[in-house]
Each structure stands twice: as structure tokens, then as C-alpha cells.
Amino acid sequence: MGWAAAAVGVLAVAFLVGRAGSEAGLPSPTPSPSTAGPLPITFGTALDAATGAINPTTRFRADDRIAYSVSTEAAPGVDTILVEIVRLGGDAETVVQEPSRQGIVASSRLIGFTFAVPTSDLLTAWGAGDYAMRIYLPGSADPFAAGRFTLVDTPLAS
């Protein structure tokens, strides 16, 4: 019973001290906003110049085209981004494409590309599996945008 009375007493004191501070016009701490994570990368099989990746999917077979895009609230203000691709597997990640420079329009709020390499070549080089793409702004250690996709190895019908 003594512990319960002590707990009530501590709560009462905390309440009174808090009210006194607020009545005196002292600033109360406000939580700082957490940093937003990377923007999502949208994957599809084609690219529309106005809207970005279309025919949305994250699974690609040998004969599929891979397109990706990122929509931003404000133009990034740079004319280059760095695109990295890693293979995901359990707790390990293997870099399959080191951050490579891609030219963009600095004033555009839409960033979009179609892979220049056929998906069949990616399957041969990297193998079927799950991958993460990360896009960085020059000089930044944290990704500006991120997304995941899967390369699917489907046998040819005989």
C-alpha cells in the first residue's frame, strides 16, 4: 500500500510541476519529426514520360523490359544520380551493380529509366532472385529512393 501511495504522490508532483511550467509560459518540448525514409521506386515494364513506370510489377522474366521511376515533391536540383543494385539473400547483400552515374533533368520532379541491358542478360549475370535498387544523390550516404524487384528464371516451354 505504501508503494501505491508513493507512486500517486510522484504522479501528483509531476503533474503540478508540469502545469506550473506551462502556466509560466515556458516552452514545452516538442518531438522532432523523424527523418523520412527513402522515396519508393516504382517498377514496371515500360516508361511513360509524363507518369513514370507503367504496367506496374516487381517480377521480371527473361523477355520482360524493366523500367523504374521515382516521383518527387520537389525537383532534386542535380543533374546526376547514383544507382546501386544489390542481391538480397538472407542477412547478406551482394552488390551486383556498384553505384553508377545516371544523368537526369535537374528541374524534373520525375526520374525514370528503362534498363539498357535485356533482362535475359541480367538473369545470366546475376541469377534469379530478389534485388534492391537504391538511388543516391551525389555526396549523400543515405539513399534518396529505394525499391525491390525480383528476377524470375522461367524455363522455356518445350
N, CA and C atoms as an extended XYZ file, in Angstrom:
474
Properties=species:S:1:pos:R:3:atomname:S:1:resname:S:1:resid:I:1 pbc="F F F"
N         0.818       -1.186        0.000 N   MET     1
C         0.000        0.000        0.000 CA  MET     1
C         0.868        1.258        0.000 C   MET     1
N         2.000        1.149        0.712 N   GLY     2
C         2.918        2.283        0.775 CA  GLY     2
C         3.484        2.645       -0.592 C   GLY     2
N         3.779        1.608       -1.425 N   TRP     3
C         4.306        1.866       -2.764 CA  TRP     3
C         3.265        2.559       -3.640 C   TRP     3
N         2.024        2.146       -3.513 N   ALA     4
C         0.955        2.759       -4.301 CA  ALA     4
C         0.802        4.226       -3.929 C   ALA     4
N         0.877        4.535       -2.624 N   ALA     5
C         0.756        5.927       -2.188 CA  ALA     5
C         1.931        6.745       -2.707 C   ALA     5
N         3.140        6.152       -2.700 N   ALA     6
C         4.319        6.858       -3.199 CA  ALA     6
C         4.179        7.137       -4.694 C   ALA     6
N         3.672        6.155       -5.459 N   ALA     7
C         3.508        6.339       -6.900 CA  ALA     7
C         2.502        7.443       -7.196 C   ALA     7
N         1.404        7.465       -6.454 N   VAL     8
C         0.401        8.523       -6.638 CA  VAL     8
C         1.021        9.877       -6.312 C   VAL     8
N         1.839        9.933       -5.256 N   GLY     9
C         2.493       11.178       -4.876 CA  GLY     9
C         3.434       11.679       -5.959 C   GLY     9
N         4.215       10.772       -6.547 N   VAL    10
C         5.144       11.165       -7.617 CA  VAL    10
C         4.366       11.688       -8.823 C   VAL    10
N         3.275       11.008       -9.191 N   LEU    11
C         2.465       11.471      -10.318 CA  LEU    11
C         1.862       12.843      -10.048 C   LEU    11
N         1.418       13.065       -8.818 N   ALA    12
C         0.827       14.369       -8.469 CA  ALA    12
C         1.877       15.470       -8.579 C   ALA    12
N         3.080       15.217       -8.072 N   VAL    13
C         4.144       16.221       -8.147 CA  VAL    13
C         4.504       16.487       -9.609 C   VAL    13
N         4.619       15.443      -10.410 N   ALA    14
C         4.956       15.622      -11.819 CA  ALA    14
C         3.887       16.439      -12.528 C   ALA    14
N         2.619       16.177      -12.222 N   PHE    15
C         1.531       16.923      -12.824 CA  PHE    15
C         1.609       18.394      -12.433 C   PHE    15
N         1.812       18.659      -11.150 N   LEU    16
C         1.872       20.046      -10.682 CA  LEU    16
C         3.062       20.787      -11.258 C   LEU    16
N         4.218       20.151      -11.318 N   VAL    17
C         5.407       20.796      -11.884 CA  VAL    17
C         5.177       21.081      -13.359 C   VAL    17
N         4.592       20.134      -14.074 N   GLY    18
C         4.312       20.330      -15.496 CA  GLY    18
C         3.343       21.468      -15.721 C   GLY    18
N         2.310       21.570      -14.891 N   ARG    19
C         1.334       22.657      -15.030 CA  ARG    19
C         1.965       23.987      -14.703 C   ARG    19
N         2.819       24.007      -13.690 N   ALA    20
C         3.463       25.271      -13.322 CA  ALA    20
C         4.326       25.774      -14.474 C   ALA    20
N         5.025       24.883      -15.121 N   GLY    21
C         5.861       25.278      -16.250 CA  GLY    21
C         5.034       25.786      -17.408 C   GLY    21
N         3.890       25.168      -17.643 N   SER    22
C         3.075       25.598      -18.769 CA  SER    22
C         2.392       26.926      -18.467 C   SER    22
N         1.997       27.139      -17.192 N   GLU    23
C         1.367       28.398      -16.836 CA  GLU    23
C         2.362       29.549      -16.844 C   GLU    23
N         3.632       29.244      -16.604 N   ALA    24
C         4.645       30.292      -16.599 CA  ALA    24
C         5.057       30.664      -18.012 C   ALA    24
N         4.498       29.991      -18.993 N   GLY    25
C         4.824       30.296      -20.385 CA  GLY    25
C         6.137       29.702      -20.845 C   GLY    25
N         6.658       28.732      -20.121 N   LEU    26
C         7.894       28.090      -20.534 CA  LEU    26
C         7.614       27.190      -21.726 C   LEU    26
N         8.552       27.140      -22.641 N   PRO    27
C         8.309       26.289      -23.806 CA  PRO    27
C         8.301       24.822      -23.407 C   PRO    27
N         7.361       24.106      -23.968 N   SER    28
C         7.331       22.666      -23.717 CA  SER    28
C         8.046       21.978      -24.871 C   SER    28
N         8.758       20.922      -24.570 N   PRO    29
C         9.473       20.253      -25.656 CA  PRO    29
C         8.510       19.644      -26.650 C   PRO    29
N         8.843       19.778      -27.916 N   THR    30
C         8.039       19.156      -28.957 CA  THR    30
C         8.896       18.094      -29.628 C   THR    30
N         8.294       16.986      -29.926 N   PRO    31
C         9.080       15.939      -30.577 CA  PRO    31
C         9.551       16.399      -31.946 C   PRO    31
N        10.778       16.084      -32.278 N   SER    32
C        11.276       16.440      -33.598 CA  SER    32
C        10.798       15.373      -34.575 C   SER    32
N        10.459       15.796      -35.783 N   PRO    33
C         9.976       14.811      -36.745 CA  PRO    33
C        11.091       13.846      -37.110 C   PRO    33
N        10.717       12.594      -37.265 N   SER    34
C        11.712       11.617      -37.670 CA  SER    34
C        12.018       11.826      -39.153 C   SER    34
N        13.221       11.513      -39.537 N   THR    35
C        13.580       11.671      -40.934 CA  THR    35
C        12.802       10.665      -41.761 C   THR    35
N        12.281       11.141      -42.848 N   ALA    36
C        11.515       10.262      -43.726 CA  ALA    36
C        12.462        9.286      -44.406 C   ALA    36
N        11.976        8.114      -44.661 N   GLY    37
C        12.784        7.120      -45.352 CA  GLY    37
C        12.912        7.483      -46.819 C   GLY    37
N        13.596        6.646      -47.560 N   PRO    38
C        13.748        6.911      -48.985 CA  PRO    38
C        12.401        6.875      -49.707 C   PRO    38
N        12.320        7.618      -50.797 N   LEU    39
C        11.124        7.592      -51.634 CA  LEU    39
C        11.001        6.222      -52.285 C   LEU    39
N         9.783        5.798      -52.583 N   PRO    40
C         9.619        4.486      -53.230 CA  PRO    40
C         9.962        4.546      -54.717 C   PRO    40
N        10.610        3.502      -55.191 N   ILE    41
C        10.862        3.335      -56.623 CA  ILE    41
C         9.719        2.480      -57.163 C   ILE    41
N         9.104        2.944      -58.239 N   THR    42
C         8.044        2.204      -58.907 CA  THR    42
C         8.658        1.450      -60.082 C   THR    42
N         8.386        0.152      -60.145 N   PHE    43
C         8.883       -0.670      -61.248 CA  PHE    43
C         7.736       -1.022      -62.179 C   PHE    43
N         8.052       -1.192      -63.451 N   GLY    44
C         7.073       -1.584      -64.446 CA  GLY    44
C         7.785       -2.135      -65.663 C   GLY    44
N         7.018       -2.380      -66.723 N   THR    45
C         7.609       -2.947      -67.935 CA  THR    45
C         7.773       -1.924      -69.055 C   THR    45
N         7.353       -0.687      -68.796 N   ALA    46
C         7.514        0.382      -69.785 CA  ALA    46
C         7.589        1.705      -69.036 C   ALA    46
N         7.959        2.728      -69.770 N   LEU    47
C         8.124        4.047      -69.166 CA  LEU    47
C         7.289        5.055      -69.928 C   LEU    47
N         6.508        5.831      -69.217 N   ASP    48
C         5.742        6.930      -69.780 CA  ASP    48
C         6.422        8.218      -69.323 C   ASP    48
N         6.729        9.100      -70.256 N   ALA    49
C         7.480       10.313      -69.932 CA  ALA    49
C         6.749       11.215      -68.941 C   ALA    49
N         5.424       11.148      -68.914 N   ALA    50
C         4.654       12.017      -68.027 CA  ALA    50
C         4.379       11.400      -66.658 C   ALA    50
N         4.243       10.068      -66.612 N   THR    51
C         3.835        9.444      -65.347 CA  THR    51
C         4.864        8.491      -64.751 C   THR    51
N         5.878        8.112      -65.508 N   GLY    52
C         6.896        7.196      -64.984 CA  GLY    52
C         6.631        5.766      -65.406 C   GLY    52
N         7.067        4.819      -64.570 N   ALA    53
C         6.933        3.396      -64.893 CA  ALA    53
C         5.462        3.006      -64.976 C   ALA    53
N         5.125        2.272      -66.036 N   ILE    54
C         3.748        1.809      -66.224 CA  ILE    54
C         3.753        0.286      -66.316 C   ILE    54
N         2.570       -0.292      -66.330 N   ASN    55
C         2.402       -1.744      -66.253 CA  ASN    55
C         3.129       -2.242      -64.999 C   ASN    55
N         2.705       -1.740      -63.833 N   PRO    56
C         3.461       -1.992      -62.595 CA  PRO    56
C         3.657       -3.472      -62.276 C   PRO    56
N         4.877       -3.793      -61.928 N   THR    57
C         5.235       -5.129      -61.472 CA  THR    57
C         6.597       -5.033      -60.798 C   THR    57
N         6.891       -6.013      -59.988 N   THR    58
C         8.223       -6.096      -59.393 CA  THR    58
C         8.861       -7.434      -59.740 C   THR    58
N         8.192       -8.217      -60.605 N   ARG    59
C         8.718       -9.531      -61.019 CA  ARG    59
C         8.975       -9.482      -62.523 C   ARG    59
N        10.213       -9.822      -62.892 N   PHE    60
C        10.601       -9.726      -64.291 CA  PHE    60
C        11.184      -11.042      -64.788 C   PHE    60
N        10.703      -11.478      -65.967 N   ARG    61
C        11.199      -12.687      -66.618 CA  ARG    61
C        12.175      -12.284      -67.726 C   ARG    61
N        12.805      -13.267      -68.329 N   ALA    62
C        13.849      -13.026      -69.327 CA  ALA    62
C        13.409      -12.115      -70.471 C   ALA    62
N        12.153      -12.221      -70.912 N   ASP    63
C        11.714      -11.415      -72.056 CA  ASP    63
C        11.034      -10.099      -71.656 C   ASP    63
N        11.007       -9.771      -70.368 N   ASP    64
C        10.405       -8.519      -69.904 CA  ASP    64
C        11.393       -7.359      -70.001 C   ASP    64
N        10.858       -6.195      -70.212 N   ARG    65
C        11.642       -4.961      -70.087 CA  ARG    65
C        11.506       -4.499      -68.638 C   ARG    65
N        12.537       -3.871      -68.106 N   ILE    66
C        12.470       -3.330      -66.749 CA  ILE    66
C        12.555       -1.814      -66.835 C   ILE    66
N        11.528       -1.163      -66.316 N   ALA    67
C        11.506        0.296      -66.220 CA  ALA    67
C        11.333        0.648      -64.752 C   ALA    67
N        11.832        1.807      -64.371 N   TYR    68
C        11.644        2.262      -62.989 CA  TYR    68
C        11.551        3.779      -62.964 C   TYR    68
N        10.860        4.271      -61.939 N   SER    69
C        10.724        5.720      -61.805 CA  SER    69
C        10.541        6.096      -60.339 C   SER    69
N        10.820        7.369      -60.076 N   VAL    70
C        10.647        7.965      -58.753 CA  VAL    70
C         9.988        9.314      -58.962 C   VAL    70
N         8.902        9.563      -58.243 N   SER    71
C         8.246       10.869      -58.263 CA  SER    71
C         8.631       11.612      -57.000 C   SER    71
N         9.010       12.861      -57.156 N   THR    72
C         9.445       13.667      -56.016 CA  THR    72
C         8.519       14.861      -55.837 C   THR    72
N         8.463       15.385      -54.625 N   GLU    73
C         7.659       16.591      -54.382 CA  GLU    73
C         8.336       17.820      -54.955 C   GLU    73
N         9.656       17.815      -54.925 N   ALA    74
C        10.428       18.929      -55.465 CA  ALA    74
C        11.538       18.358      -56.328 C   ALA    74
N        11.892       19.072      -57.357 N   ALA    75
C        12.983       18.633      -58.226 CA  ALA    75
C        14.262       18.498      -57.412 C   ALA    75
N        15.075       17.476      -57.685 N   PRO    76
C        16.278       17.262      -56.882 CA  PRO    76
C        17.338       18.344      -57.046 C   PRO    76
N        17.302       19.097      -58.138 N   GLY    77
C        18.258       20.190      -58.311 CA  GLY    77
C        19.659       19.736      -58.696 C   GLY    77
N        19.816       18.485      -59.056 N   VAL    78
C        21.104       17.975      -59.525 CA  VAL    78
C        20.876       17.299      -60.867 C   VAL    78
N        21.932       17.176      -61.664 N   ASP    79
C        21.763       16.548      -62.970 CA  ASP    79
C        22.321       15.133      -63.036 C   ASP    79
N        22.682       14.597      -61.862 N   THR    80
C        23.220       13.242      -61.795 CA  THR    80
C        22.711       12.540      -60.540 C   THR    80
N        22.383       11.267      -60.689 N   ILE    81
C        22.081       10.417      -59.539 CA  ILE    81
C        22.996        9.198      -59.619 C   ILE    81
N        23.085        8.468      -58.522 N   LEU    82
C        23.855        7.234      -58.496 CA  LEU    82
C        22.891        6.086      -58.231 C   LEU    82
N        22.952        5.041      -59.056 N   VAL    83
C        22.042        3.907      -58.930 CA  VAL    83
C        22.856        2.664      -58.565 C   VAL    83
N        22.481        2.045      -57.455 N   GLU    84
C        23.141        0.838      -56.969 CA  GLU    84
C        22.121       -0.290      -56.926 C   GLU    84
N        22.578       -1.506      -57.256 N   ILE    85
C        21.702       -2.670      -57.167 CA  ILE    85
C        22.427       -3.747      -56.371 C   ILE    85
N        21.704       -4.295      -55.385 N   VAL    86
C        22.262       -5.365      -54.564 CA  VAL    86
C        21.343       -6.578      -54.619 C   VAL    86
N        21.972       -7.753      -54.572 N   ARG    87
C        21.219       -9.000      -54.499 CA  ARG    87
C        20.942       -9.276      -53.034 C   ARG    87
N        19.700       -9.604      -52.710 N   LEU    88
C        19.292       -9.886      -51.341 CA  LEU    88
C        19.302      -11.391      -51.126 C   LEU    88
N        19.788      -11.793      -49.974 N   GLY    89
C        19.800      -13.214      -49.661 CA  GLY    89
C        20.021      -13.417      -48.185 C   GLY    89
N        18.967      -13.712      -47.453 N   GLY    90
C        19.091      -13.880      -46.006 CA  GLY    90
C        19.532      -12.581      -45.365 C   GLY    90
N        20.597      -12.649      -44.581 N   ASP    91
C        21.121      -11.453      -43.926 CA  ASP    91
C        22.178      -10.750      -44.761 C   ASP    91
N        22.561      -11.359      -45.877 N   ALA    92
C        23.652      -10.820      -46.682 CA  ALA    92
C        23.122      -10.075      -47.903 C   ALA    92
N        23.881       -9.090      -48.316 N   GLU    93
C        23.622       -8.372      -49.551 CA  GLU    93
C        24.891       -8.435      -50.381 C   GLU    93
N        24.734       -8.649      -51.671 N   THR    94
C        25.869       -8.665      -52.585 CA  THR    94
C        25.647       -7.584      -53.626 C   THR    94
N        26.584       -6.670      -53.735 N   VAL    95
C        26.464       -5.604      -54.730 CA  VAL    95
C        26.671       -6.215      -56.114 C   VAL    95
N        25.663       -6.074      -56.985 N   VAL    96
C        25.787       -6.565      -58.353 CA  VAL    96
C        26.015       -5.420      -59.325 C   VAL    96
N        25.635       -4.215      -58.929 N   GLN    97
C        25.933       -3.017      -59.714 CA  GLN    97
C        26.392       -1.943      -58.741 C   GLN    97
N        27.664       -1.608      -58.806 N   GLU    98
C        28.195       -0.518      -57.987 CA  GLU    98
C        27.423        0.751      -58.330 C   GLU    98
N        27.360        1.711      -57.411 N   PRO    99
C        26.662        2.960      -57.745 CA  PRO    99
C        27.169        3.534      -59.070 C   PRO    99
N        26.270        3.619      -60.032 N   SER   100
C        26.640        4.138      -61.352 CA  SER   100
C        25.897        5.431      -61.630 C   SER   100
N        26.589        6.321      -62.292 N   ARG   101
C        26.023        7.648      -62.597 CA  ARG   101
C        24.971        7.548      -63.688 C   ARG   101
N        23.848        8.234      -63.445 N   GLN   102
C        22.786        8.362      -64.435 CA  GLN   102
C        22.466        9.845      -64.543 C   GLN   102
N        22.432       10.349      -65.751 N   GLY   103
C        22.076       11.751      -65.961 CA  GLY   103
C        20.571       11.945      -65.865 C   GLY   103
N        20.163       13.023      -65.210 N   ILE   104
C        18.738       13.364      -65.092 CA  ILE   104
C        18.561       14.847      -65.394 C   ILE   104
N        17.315       15.263      -65.523 N   VAL   105
C        16.996       16.670      -65.702 CA  VAL   105
C        16.824       17.261      -64.302 C   VAL   105
N        17.684       18.188      -63.930 N   ALA   106
C        17.721       18.726      -62.564 CA  ALA   106
C        16.406       19.375      -62.142 C   ALA   106
N        15.631       19.881      -63.089 N   SER   107
C        14.385       20.576      -62.748 CA  SER   107
C        13.150       19.675      -62.789 C   SER   107
N        13.327       18.398      -63.109 N   SER   108
C        12.193       17.488      -63.219 CA  SER   108
C        11.869       16.834      -61.883 C   SER   108
N        10.571       16.705      -61.596 N   ARG   109
C        10.129       16.006      -60.387 CA  ARG   109
C         9.955       14.515      -60.633 C   ARG   109
N        10.173       14.074      -61.863 N   LEU   110
C        10.044       12.662      -62.212 CA  LEU   110
C        11.380       12.162      -62.744 C   LEU   110
N        11.868       11.091      -62.139 N   ILE   111
C        13.095       10.438      -62.586 CA  ILE   111
C        12.683        9.069      -63.094 C   ILE   111
N        13.057        8.723      -64.319 N   GLY   112
C        12.661        7.426      -64.842 CA  GLY   112
C        13.615        6.907      -65.890 C   GLY   112
N        13.777        5.592      -65.918 N   PHE   113
C        14.668        4.937      -66.872 CA  PHE   113
C        14.112        3.573      -67.248 C   PHE   113
N        14.566        3.079      -68.361 N   THR   114
C        14.370        1.699      -68.765 CA  THR   114
C        15.755        1.070      -68.796 C   THR   114
N        15.896       -0.112      -68.225 N   PHE   115
C        17.198       -0.788      -68.232 CA  PHE   115
C        17.686       -0.908      -69.670 C   PHE   115
N        18.942       -0.593      -69.906 N   ALA   116
C        19.530       -0.716      -71.234 CA  ALA   116
C        19.901       -2.167      -71.529 C   ALA   116
N        20.133       -2.947      -70.484 N   VAL   117
C        20.531       -4.345      -70.628 CA  VAL   117
C        19.281       -5.219      -70.620 C   VAL   117
N        19.161       -6.149      -71.558 N   PRO   118
C        18.000       -7.047      -71.548 CA  PRO   118
C        17.944       -7.866      -70.250 C   PRO   118
N        16.755       -8.144      -69.795 N   THR   119
C        16.561       -8.910      -68.563 CA  THR   119
C        17.193      -10.297      -68.672 C   THR   119
N        17.186      -10.881      -69.863 N   SER   120
C        17.814      -12.190      -70.037 CA  SER   120
C        19.307      -12.120      -69.713 C   SER   120
N        19.965      -11.003      -70.052 N   ASP   121
C        21.378      -10.831      -69.727 CA  ASP   121
C        21.578      -10.664      -68.217 C   ASP   121
N        20.639       -9.973      -67.560 N   LEU   122
C        20.729       -9.814      -66.100 CA  LEU   122
C        20.576      -11.171      -65.414 C   LEU   122
N        19.651      -11.982      -65.909 N   LEU   123
C        19.480      -13.330      -65.349 CA  LEU   123
C        20.747      -14.157      -65.506 C   LEU   123
N        21.394      -14.032      -66.645 N   THR   124
C        22.641      -14.766      -66.878 CA  THR   124
C        23.745      -14.267      -65.950 C   THR   124
N        23.862      -12.948      -65.800 N   ALA   125
C        24.948      -12.367      -65.000 CA  ALA   125
C        24.689      -12.450      -63.497 C   ALA   125
N        23.467      -12.167      -63.078 N   TRP   126
C        23.162      -12.055      -61.649 CA  TRP   126
C        22.410      -13.255      -61.101 C   TRP   126
N        21.626      -13.913      -61.939 N   GLY   127
C        20.812      -15.036      -61.497 CA  GLY   127
C        19.434      -14.611      -61.036 C   GLY   127
N        18.553      -15.579      -60.941 N   ALA   128
C        17.199      -15.325      -60.445 CA  ALA   128
C        17.292      -15.005      -58.956 C   ALA   128
N        16.383      -14.166      -58.481 N   GLY   129
C        16.377      -13.840      -57.060 CA  GLY   129
C        15.825      -12.455      -56.785 C   GLY   129
N        15.953      -12.044      -55.538 N   ASP   130
C        15.434      -10.760      -55.079 CA  ASP   130
C        16.559       -9.727      -55.052 C   ASP   130
N        16.221       -8.516      -55.486 N   TYR   131
C        17.196       -7.438      -55.597 CA  TYR   131
C        16.635       -6.149      -55.016 C   TYR   131
N        17.537       -5.299      -54.548 N   ALA   132
C        17.154       -3.967      -54.080 CA  ALA   132
C        17.889       -2.937      -54.925 C   ALA   132
N        17.171       -1.911      -55.320 N   MET   133
C        17.761       -0.786      -56.029 CA  MET   133
C        17.751        0.396      -55.078 C   MET   133
N        18.876        1.086      -55.028 N   ARG   134
C        18.973        2.294      -54.206 CA  ARG   134
C        19.492        3.418      -55.078 C   ARG   134
N        18.848        4.556      -54.956 N   ILE   135
C        19.255        5.732      -55.723 CA  ILE   135
C        19.762        6.774      -54.732 C   ILE   135
N        20.937        7.296      -55.017 N   TYR   136
C        21.580        8.286      -54.152 CA  TYR   136
C        21.755        9.598      -54.902 C   TYR   136
N        21.651       10.693      -54.164 N   LEU   137
C        22.054       11.979      -54.707 CA  LEU   137
C        23.552       12.101      -54.478 C   LEU   137
N        24.278       12.763      -55.366 N   PRO   138
C        25.728       12.867      -55.205 CA  PRO   138
C        26.111       13.409      -53.825 C   PRO   138
N        27.073       12.734      -53.195 N   GLY   139
C        27.582       13.161      -51.899 CA  GLY   139
C        26.780       12.670      -50.706 C   GLY   139
N        25.683       11.983      -50.933 N   SER   140
C        24.846       11.517      -49.831 CA  SER   140
C        25.156       10.056      -49.514 C   SER   140
N        25.192        9.757      -48.220 N   ALA   141
C        25.416        8.368      -47.792 CA  ALA   141
C        24.101        7.598      -47.685 C   ALA   141
N        22.988        8.315      -47.561 N   ASP   142
C        21.679        7.674      -47.427 CA  ASP   142
C        20.948        7.692      -48.763 C   ASP   142
N        20.227        6.615      -49.081 N   PRO   143
C        19.511        6.596      -50.357 CA  PRO   143
C        18.387        7.613      -50.398 C   PRO   143
N        18.232        8.213      -51.544 N   PHE   144
C        17.167        9.164      -51.836 CA  PHE   144
C        15.881        8.397      -52.160 C   PHE   144
N        16.050        7.234      -52.811 N   ALA   145
C        14.913        6.380      -53.189 CA  ALA   145
C        15.370        4.924      -53.129 C   ALA   145
N        14.412        4.031      -52.896 N   ALA   146
C        14.738        2.609      -52.809 CA  ALA   146
C        13.526        1.774      -53.210 C   ALA   146
N        13.810        0.593      -53.741 N   GLY   147
C        12.751       -0.329      -54.108 CA  GLY   147
C        13.325       -1.712      -54.326 C   GLY   147
N        12.432       -2.687      -54.412 N   ARG   148
C        12.847       -4.080      -54.594 CA  ARG   148
C        12.170       -4.670      -55.814 C   ARG   148
N        12.898       -5.585      -56.445 N   PHE   149
C        12.339       -6.318      -57.575 CA  PHE   149
C        12.904       -7.724      -57.580 C   PHE   149
N        12.277       -8.585      -58.356 N   THR   150
C        12.669       -9.988      -58.439 CA  THR   150
C        12.896      -10.363      -59.889 C   THR   150
N        14.019      -11.054      -60.131 N   LEU   151
C        14.263      -11.653      -61.449 CA  LEU   151
C        13.829      -13.105      -61.363 C   LEU   151
N        12.969      -13.510      -62.289 N   VAL   152
C        12.393      -14.842      -62.268 CA  VAL   152
C        12.928      -15.636      -63.449 C   VAL   152
N        13.504      -16.782      -63.173 N   ASP   153
C        14.004      -17.665      -64.213 CA  ASP   153
C        12.919      -18.692      -64.518 C   ASP   153
N        12.265      -18.504      -65.652 N   THR   154
C        11.215      -19.451      -66.026 CA  THR   154
C        11.714      -20.310      -67.179 C   THR   154
N        11.555      -21.605      -67.073 N   PRO   155
C        12.006      -22.483      -68.163 CA  PRO   155
C        11.177      -22.244      -69.423 C   PRO   155
N        11.828      -22.409      -70.559 N   LEU   156
C        11.124      -22.280      -71.832 CA  LEU   156
C        10.223      -23.487      -72.038 C   LEU   156
N         9.049      -23.228      -72.580 N   ALA   157
C         8.125      -24.334      -72.863 CA  ALA   157
C         8.695      -25.164      -73.999 C   ALA   157
N         8.580      -26.477      -73.875 N   SER   158
C         9.113      -27.336      -74.949 CA  SER   158
C         8.024      -27.835      -75.846 C   SER   158
